Amino acid sequence: MRQTFFGIATALSLIAFAGASHAQLGKAASEASDAAEHKIDQKRAESDAKKSGPVGKAVNNVKSEYHKNRSKNSAEKAKDALKGKD
């Protein structure tokens, strides 16, 4: 997980040197951070689902899917921010 986050941070810093605007980088960094946080929450929910009973599994699987979708959405927003799309 940390490698993914540091990889995103490194990529963002390289783009900063390439001349992308500060606002785009800030938004992209924020979205990348959100994506990483949701990915961590997704993995936590998956782990909790393995340890839970039937109802807990259902609840944690729903949480996992939610965080998976939010992570994917935030990653797309980060990519769009770097491209200059809003």
C-alpha positions as CSV (number, residue, x, y, z in Angstrom):
1,M,0.0,0.0,0.0
2,R,2.8,2.4,0.9
3,Q,4.6,1.6,-2.3
4,T,1.5,2.6,-4.3
5,F,1.1,5.9,-2.4
6,F,4.8,6.7,-2.7
7,G,4.7,5.8,-6.4
8,I,1.8,8.2,-6.9
9,A,3.6,10.9,-4.9
10,T,6.7,10.4,-7.0
11,A,4.8,10.7,-10.2
12,L,3.1,13.8,-9.1
13,S,6.4,15.4,-8.1
14,L,7.9,14.6,-11.5
15,I,5.0,16.2,-13.2
16,A,5.5,19.3,-11.1
17,F,9.0,19.7,-12.6
18,A,7.5,19.2,-16.1
19,G,5.6,22.5,-15.6
20,A,2.0,21.5,-14.7
21,S,0.1,24.2,-12.9
22,H,0.1,24.3,-9.1
23,A,-3.7,24.1,-8.8
24,Q,-3.8,20.9,-11.0
25,L,-1.1,19.3,-8.9
26,G,-2.8,20.2,-5.7
27,K,-6.1,18.7,-6.8
28,A,-4.4,15.6,-8.2
29,A,-2.4,15.1,-5.0
30,S,-5.6,15.4,-3.0
31,E,-7.5,12.9,-5.1
32,A,-4.5,10.5,-5.1
33,S,-4.5,10.7,-1.3
34,D,-8.2,10.1,-1.1
35,A,-7.8,7.1,-3.4
36,A,-5.1,5.7,-1.1
37,E,-7.2,6.2,2.0
38,H,-10.2,4.4,0.4
39,K,-7.9,1.6,-0.7
40,I,-6.7,1.1,2.9
41,D,-10.3,1.2,4.2
42,Q,-11.3,-1.4,1.5
43,K,-8.5,-3.7,2.7
44,R,-9.5,-3.2,6.3
45,A,-13.2,-4.1,5.5
46,E,-12.1,-7.2,3.6
47,S,-10.0,-8.3,6.6
48,D,-12.9,-7.6,9.0
49,A,-15.2,-9.6,6.7
50,K,-13.0,-12.7,7.0
51,K,-13.1,-12.5,10.8
52,S,-16.9,-11.8,11.0
53,G,-20.0,-13.9,11.2
54,P,-22.6,-13.9,8.4
55,V,-24.1,-10.5,9.1
56,G,-20.6,-9.0,9.6
57,K,-19.4,-10.4,6.4
58,A,-22.3,-8.9,4.5
59,V,-21.8,-5.5,6.1
60,N,-18.0,-5.5,5.6
61,N,-18.4,-6.7,2.0
62,V,-20.6,-3.7,1.3
63,K,-18.1,-1.4,2.9
64,S,-15.3,-3.0,0.9
65,E,-17.2,-2.4,-2.4
66,Y,-18.0,1.2,-1.4
67,H,-14.4,2.0,-0.7
68,K,-13.3,0.1,-3.9
69,N,-15.6,2.3,-6.0
70,R,-14.6,5.5,-4.2
71,S,-10.9,4.7,-4.6
72,K,-11.4,4.1,-8.4
73,N,-13.3,7.3,-8.7
74,S,-10.7,9.3,-6.9
75,A,-7.9,7.8,-9.0
76,E,-9.8,8.8,-12.1
77,K,-10.3,12.3,-10.8
78,A,-6.5,12.6,-10.1
79,K,-5.7,11.5,-13.6
80,D,-8.2,14.0,-15.0
81,A,-6.8,16.8,-12.8
82,L,-3.3,16.2,-14.2
83,K,-4.7,16.3,-17.8
84,G,-6.4,19.6,-17.0
85,K,-9.9,18.3,-17.1
86,D,-12.3,19.5,-14.3
